[in-house]
Amino acid sequence: MKRDEIVVALVVGGASSEREVSKLSGKGVLDALKSNGYKYKIIDPAYGINQPEKEEEFFGDTDFIHPSKEKYIEAVNSQLFDGIDIVFNALHGTWGEDGTIQALFELRGLQYTGSDVLASSISMNKTFTKVMFNHYGVNTPEWLLVDNTSKLEEGISRRVQEAVGFPCVIKPNNQGSAIGLTICHNESEVLPAFELAVKYSNETLIESYIEGYELTVGVIDKTPLPPLHIKPKHEFYDYTCKYTPGMSEYEVPANFPQTVLDKLMEQALYAYNSISCKGYGRIDFRLSKDHVPYCLEVNTLPGLTSTSLLPKAAGAAGIPFDELVDRIVLNSLDAD
């Protein structure tokens, strides 16, 4: 099947807190689809059956109509997806990256890019992911899971100290893009950090903070890419540093001994396979001062923006952005 005969539904936007990030990824993917000669249509499932007529309206700052997760079923079950060969899922966050819309695609009989329902669901739950890491020999920081439905009882700081110590990281259990994440250096910072995290999730993950370096390893069709070293201008790789040009520096391949890079790639592939990812993904690490990798999470739908990490790593491996998107589409078609 020739590329100009393949019809791609580019799904962007959505109703999660990462809606704007999805638009950025979607715009990059759209340009690549055009460059590669695919037929395409753009669909924002949070708009239901009422979609914009102009391309630029999908990516603007003003929403066409009020986005809502309730409209996903209406959109997927409509004529919008008739005649589609493959869905390119450029959504991020809840309802797009967590297995929800993947289940709708499968019920509709649609092929789609990225991991399936189970892998997507596990990866969005950081605690489930860490359980799988432990089972498959992937090193990960110690952690404590706190259920937000019960109020913070007296002694939570002591529990944190005993379980993970300080400094520690407090973050929502099922969010991405560092949303709701705080690094706590002492007991007085625990409660404010917890109160921030509970705004985004019903569960809060408290994790030991690994002093050292921030790295990530992309994977394309079970092949790890060169590890990338992230050097944020802030204390950690927060939302601003992720999506604001100039707020982070990147080094790829990372400037560490080859034995360290090999270990990172090995651990990345173990992590990727531990939850049965497919197509592509990105695995995030902290590398300790003595070069021990600690795996933090698996991203089954990593960003595809101008500042995103997977495209940078792919470029270092000799895969330009248009080819990266092309591989994702063709590998997803071949896999099914």
C-alpha positions in Angstrom: 0.0 0.0 0.0 1.5 3.3 -1.1 1.7 6.2 1.3 -0.6 8.4 -0.8 -3.2 5.6 -0.5 -3.1 5.4 3.3 -5.6 7.5 5.2 -4.4 8.6 8.6 -6.7 10.0 11.3 -4.6 12.4 13.4 -6.2 12.5 16.8 -5.2 15.6 18.8 -6.3 17.8 21.7 -8.5 15.8 24.0 -9.8 16.9 27.4 -6.9 16.2 29.7 -4.6 18.7 31.5 -2.1 18.0 28.7 -4.5 19.3 25.9 -2.1 22.1 24.8 0.9 19.7 24.7 -1.1 17.4 22.5 -1.8 20.2 20.1 1.9 20.9 19.8 2.7 17.2 19.2 -0.2 17.0 16.7 1.1 20.0 14.7 4.5 18.4 14.3 3.0 15.1 13.3 0.7 16.8 10.8 3.6 18.5 9.0 5.4 15.1 8.8 2.3 13.4 7.4 2.1 16.0 4.7 5.8 15.7 3.9 5.5 12.0 3.6 2.5 12.2 1.3 -0.1 10.5 3.5 -3.8 11.3 3.1 -5.1 12.5 6.5 -7.9 14.0 8.5 -7.6 15.7 11.9 -10.0 14.8 14.7 -10.3 16.2 18.2 -12.3 13.6 20.2 -13.2 16.2 22.8 -15.3 18.0 20.3 -17.5 15.0 19.5 -19.0 15.1 16.0 -18.7 18.9 15.8 -15.3 19.4 14.3 -13.6 22.6 13.0 -13.5 23.1 9.2 -10.0 24.7 9.2 -6.8 23.0 10.2 -5.5 25.9 12.1 -8.6 25.8 14.4 -7.4 22.4 15.8 -4.1 23.9 17.0 -5.1 27.4 18.1 -5.3 28.9 21.6 -9.1 29.3 21.4 -11.2 26.1 21.5 -13.7 25.6 18.8 -16.3 24.5 21.4 -15.9 23.5 25.0 -13.9 20.2 25.0 -15.3 17.3 27.0 -14.3 13.7 27.7 -18.0 12.7 27.4 -17.8 13.5 23.6 -15.1 10.8 23.0 -17.6 8.0 22.5 -19.7 10.1 20.2 -16.6 11.0 18.1 -15.1 7.5 17.8 -18.6 5.9 17.0 -19.3 8.4 14.3 -18.6 8.7 10.6 -15.5 10.8 11.4 -13.5 7.5 11.5 -15.1 5.9 8.4 -12.5 4.9 5.8 -9.5 5.3 8.1 -6.5 3.0 7.7 -4.6 4.0 10.8 -5.2 6.4 13.8 -2.2 8.4 14.8 -2.8 9.0 18.4 -1.2 12.3 19.4 -3.1 12.7 22.6 -1.4 13.0 26.0 -2.5 12.4 29.5 -5.8 11.0 30.9 -8.3 9.5 28.4 -5.7 9.6 25.6 -2.7 7.8 27.0 -4.2 5.6 29.7 -5.9 3.0 27.6 -9.3 4.7 27.5 -9.4 5.8 23.9 -7.4 2.8 22.9 -10.3 0.6 24.1 -12.7 2.7 22.0 -10.5 2.3 19.0 -10.4 -1.4 19.4 -14.1 -1.7 19.9 -14.5 0.3 16.7 -12.0 -2.0 14.9 -9.5 0.8 14.3 -5.8 0.3 14.0 -3.8 2.9 16.0 -0.3 3.9 16.8 1.4 3.3 20.1 0.8 0.7 22.8 -2.4 -1.3 23.4 -5.0 -0.9 26.2 -3.2 -2.9 28.9 0.3 -1.4 28.4 -1.2 2.1 28.2 -3.2 1.6 31.4 -0.2 0.2 33.3 2.2 3.0 32.2 -0.2 5.7 33.4 -0.3 4.2 36.8 3.3 4.9 38.1 2.9 2.4 41.0 1.7 -0.4 38.8 4.6 0.3 36.5 7.1 0.2 39.4 5.7 -3.2 40.5 6.3 -4.5 37.0 9.8 -3.0 37.1 10.6 -4.9 40.3 9.3 -8.2 38.8 11.4 -7.8 35.7 14.7 -6.6 37.3 14.4 -2.9 36.4 16.0 -0.7 39.1 13.6 2.0 40.4 13.6 4.3 43.4 11.9 3.3 46.7 8.4 4.6 46.9 5.3 5.1 49.1 1.7 5.3 47.7 -0.8 7.4 49.6 -4.5 7.2 48.9 -6.0 10.7 48.7 -9.4 9.6 49.8 -8.2 9.5 53.4 -6.9 12.7 55.0 -3.2 13.0 55.8 -3.0 11.6 59.2 -0.6 12.8 61.9 2.8 11.4 61.3 2.8 11.4 57.5 6.2 13.1 57.5 7.5 10.4 59.7 6.1 7.8 57.3 7.8 9.5 54.4 11.1 9.7 56.3 10.9 6.0 57.1 9.8 4.8 53.6 11.9 7.0 51.3 13.7 9.7 53.3 14.6 13.3 52.2 14.9 14.7 49.7 11.9 13.0 48.1 9.6 13.5 45.1 5.8 13.9 45.6 3.7 13.6 42.5 0.3 12.5 41.2 0.2 8.7 40.5 -1.2 9.0 37.0 -0.1 12.3 35.4 2.5 13.3 32.9 4.6 16.3 31.9 5.7 16.8 35.6 2.3 18.2 36.4 1.7 18.4 40.2 5.3 17.3 41.0 7.3 18.7 43.9 10.8 17.9 45.2 10.7 18.0 49.0 13.9 18.6 51.0 12.4 18.5 54.5 9.3 17.6 56.5 7.8 21.1 56.3 7.4 20.8 52.5 5.5 17.6 52.5 1.9 18.9 53.2 2.0 21.6 50.5 3.4 19.2 48.0 0.7 16.6 48.8 -2.0 19.2 48.5 -0.8 20.1 45.0 -0.6 16.5 43.9 -4.1 15.6 45.0 -5.5 18.2 42.6 -4.5 15.9 39.7 -5.0 12.3 41.0 -6.8 10.2 43.5 -3.5 8.7 44.6 -0.1 10.3 45.3 3.3 8.7 44.8 6.1 9.6 47.1 9.4 8.5 45.8 13.0 8.8 47.0 14.9 11.5 45.1 18.0 10.3 43.4 20.8 12.9 43.4 22.5 12.9 40.0 21.4 13.3 36.4 18.2 13.3 34.4 18.3 11.0 31.3 15.8 9.4 29.0 16.0 6.6 26.4 13.7 6.4 23.4 12.6 3.1 21.9 11.4 2.5 18.4 10.0 -0.9 17.6 12.0 -2.5 20.4 15.3 -0.8 19.5 16.7 1.6 22.1 18.0 5.0 20.9 21.1 6.8 22.2 20.5 8.0 25.8 19.8 11.7 26.1 21.0 13.8 29.0 18.6 16.6 30.1 20.0 19.7 31.7 17.1 21.8 32.9 17.5 25.4 34.1 15.2 24.7 37.0 15.8 22.3 39.9 14.1 19.5 37.9 12.7 19.0 34.4 9.3 20.7 35.1 6.5 21.7 32.7 8.3 25.0 31.9 11.6 23.4 31.1 9.9 20.7 29.0 7.9 22.9 26.7 9.8 26.3 26.7 12.6 26.6 24.2 15.9 27.5 25.9 14.8 26.4 29.4 16.8 23.1 29.0 19.9 21.9 27.4 20.2 18.4 25.8 23.1 16.2 25.2 22.7 13.2 22.9 24.4 10.8 23.0 24.9 11.6 26.7 28.5 12.1 27.7 29.0 9.1 30.0 31.1 6.0 29.7 29.8 3.6 27.1 29.3 1.0 29.8 26.8 3.4 31.5 25.0 4.1 28.2 24.8 0.4 27.5 23.3 -0.3 30.9 20.7 2.5 30.4 19.7 1.1 27.0 19.5 -2.4 28.5 17.3 -1.2 31.4 15.2 0.9 29.0 14.4 -2.2 26.9 13.6 -4.2 30.0 11.2 -1.5 31.2 9.6 -1.2 27.7 9.1 -5.0 27.5 8.0 -5.3 31.2 4.6 -3.8 30.3 4.4 -5.1 26.7 4.8 -1.7 24.9 4.7 -1.6 21.2 5.5 0.8 18.4 7.5 3.4 20.3 8.0 4.9 23.7 10.4 6.7 26.0 11.8 5.6 29.3 12.8 8.2 31.9 15.7 7.7 34.4 17.6 9.3 37.2 21.3 8.4 37.0 23.0 8.5 40.4 26.3 10.3 41.0 28.0 6.9 40.9 26.3 6.0 37.6 23.6 3.7 38.8 20.4 4.0 36.7 17.0 4.3 38.4 14.0 4.0 36.1 11.2 6.4 36.9 8.5 5.6 34.3 7.5 4.5 30.8 5.9 7.0 28.4 3.9 5.1 25.8 3.0 8.3 23.9 6.0 10.6 24.3 5.8 14.1 23.0 6.4 14.9 19.4 7.0 18.6 19.6 9.9 20.8 18.5 11.4 20.5 22.0 10.5 16.8 22.6 13.0 14.3 23.6 12.2 11.3 21.4 12.8 13.2 18.1 16.1 14.5 19.5 17.2 11.0 20.3 16.0 9.7 17.0 17.9 12.5 15.2 21.1 11.4 17.0 20.5 7.9 15.6 20.2 9.3 12.1 16.4 9.3 12.0 15.0 12.7 11.0 11.6 13.7 12.3 9.6 13.0 9.1 11.2 9.5 9.0 10.4 8.9 12.7 6.7 9.7 12.1 6.8 7.5 8.9 8.2 4.6 10.9 5.6 4.9 13.6 2.8 4.8 11.0 4.2 1.9 8.9 5.3 -0.2 11.9 1.8 0.2 13.4 0.2 -1.0 10.2 2.6 -3.9 9.9 2.1 -4.9 13.5 -1.5 -5.5 13.0 
